[in-house]
Amino acid sequence: MVTFSTSTPTARPRTTRHPWLAMIPLLLGILIGALAISSVSTALPAIREDLILSDSGALWLVDVYALSLAATLIVAARIGDAFGRKRIVILGLAGFAVLNVVGGFAQDGMVLIVVRALLGVAEAFVVAGVVATIGAHYQARQRVLAYGLWTATFGAGSALGPVLGGVVTEGPGWRWLLLGSVPLAVLAGVLAIWLVPDSRSSRPPSWDALSIGSSIVALGALAFALHEVLAAPIPAAVAGAVAVATLVSFIRRQRILQEPLIDMRLFQVPGFSPAIVRIVASGGVSSATVLLVSLHLQDARGHSAAEAGLAILPQAVAIALGGVLAPLFLRWLSSPTLTVLALVVQGAGLVWLSTGVALVVMPLVLVGLGFGITATLAATTLFDVTTEDDAGQVGAIQEVGFALGGGLGIAVLGTIASIVGPGGFTVALLVAAVAVVAAALLPLWRRTSTDVVPAPR
């Protein structure tokens, strides 16, 4: 029988400097990663021509970053719990700087693909460290604002990345997308050494080799399956089967280990699982909307790729705006109420889009705003209902939720759109609207004195 009790959290990291100064290098690390993910899409044609990449190679160049990021998040978080979250942020930024130098001078496509894979690992260290540090360093309303800034920064980076990728590629060349990241990574690393407080879990770390290996295989295979289900359904199906089997084995092993890699009891904490579901649903729908609207504008309305990209830009801007506005709205609404309202707003935007409205700006703003607020509040809830000892695990679970949510949304809704045919765009968006409204109807969580958290071992 699993028992829970209130526990005294580990001592909060202290710093003699203003606590918000720590956010400068943390947000810079998130911005660098967001730009690395999103800028390659517009630079890909030039990279492909320069390095003579095949269709498969070009696809791997885009996907391998996200795949390796998702696959190594849990391991990176555990390393941060054991050796210090500040250290893994600095290690990740250092790796990012070195790898971008190598990639910037690469003359072979395979070398660049390997570099992109390792960059994903480096960013996993940064993201795991940043998310856990925010969870451990800030409390209450400060934490909401910190995650709002995190959401806003990622949204801004995602919006600027394709534009930056096009401008740099047409100017000095695509190599400067990598080389230009070097001074940013170095600056972020230096500032992190100076400004970011360190924290770690007081619990003994788990280094169960089978758990580590199965987590990498499960998450890597699942991320691959979700990314490739439309382009390569048979390999995706095989990868999906491997992922499910390995994931089931991983979960069963965590339940019997005295010191698991991921404490599965976290999902029994009131409010934790609903927050994860909302992250997956809202994030997946947001990612899928970008794909669906882009294809609809080009295929059905005759827009160019550039015109479609500009039309989708308001959604990314609204995501950033939602992250900034979330803590302000909490002055008038409770977090559970505001989360539900944000999901309903996102659903309303999806229904509006499904009508085939001529001007997609306002519906996309609703979709982006709803996701920005939901992501901020759901991420905050995960840390509010757990202890600082769990910050690394919680941060990893959160980021895996975002990563897999995006892949799942694109896979499911993209498949629906392609199978249905001419009306697929409308049907897919309506299904998306139902998904976020269903997530909104999950049991509301309210913080009370009787809330309980896993007891320390």
Secondary structure by P-SEA (a helix, b strand, c coil): cbbbbbbbccccccccccccccaaaaaaaaaaaaaaacccccaaaaaaaaacccaaaaaaaacaaaaaaaacaaaaaaaaacccaaaaaaaaaaaaaaaaaaaaacccaaaaaaaaaaaaaaaaaaaaaaaaaaaacccaaaaaaaaaaaaaaaaaaaaaaaaaaaaaaacccaaaaaaaaaaaaaaaaaaaaccbbbbbbcccccccaaaaaaaaaaaaaaaaaaacccccaaaaaaaaaaaaaaaaaaaaaaaaccccccccccccccaaaaaaaaaaaaaaaaaaaaaaaaaaaaacccccaaaaaaaaaaaaaaaaaaaaacccccccccaaaaaaaaaaaaaaaaaaaaaccccaaaaaaaaaaaaaaaaaaaaaaaaaaccccaaaaaaaaaaaaaaaaaaaaaaaaaaaaaaaccaaaaaaaaaaaaaaaaaaacbbbbbcccccccccc
